[in-house]
Amino acid sequence: MHEYGRTGFEGPDVTGTVSLDAQATEVWQRSPFYRMLETGASLLRRRLGPDTVGEFSLLPEWYAAGLTEYVAVLTQ
């Protein structure tokens, strides 16, 4: 499970070049849940492979760890 917290900290990252807020925003906007909220989808499923692994920010790491499928569900 990944939780996204506050993104209001405006200080730079450890390199001093990009704000932590900007980094958090980019990660959120490249997440499956952001896409689902934008499109109104309640289910997102992807088989992980070379053609899909770059779609979301979290998938390359999981694919490298050996995962083969990703499922996200929004419930209310």
GIFENHU-V726581 format. One record per pair of residues at least 24 apart in sequence whose ideal C-beta (glycine too) atoms are under 10 Angstrom apart, sorted by the first residue. I is the first residue (numbers start at 1). J is the second residue. Records with the same first field share a line. If there is no record, write none. Layout:
I->J ; J
This chain:
2->27 ; 31 ; 32 ; 33 ; 58
4->28 ; 31 ; 33 ; 34
26->57
27->56 ; 57 ; 58
28->57
29->57
30->54 ; 55 ; 56 ; 57 ; 58 ; 59
31->56 ; 57 ; 58 ; 72
32->56 ; 57 ; 58 ; 59 ; 70 ; 71 ; 72 ; 74
33->72 ; 73 ; 74
35->72
36->72 ; 73 ; 74
37->74
40->74
41->72 ; 73 ; 74
42->72 ; 73 ; 74 ; 75 ; 76
43->71 ; 72 ; 73 ; 74
44->70 ; 71 ; 72 ; 73 ; 74
45->69 ; 70 ; 71 ; 72 ; 73
46->70 ; 71 ; 72
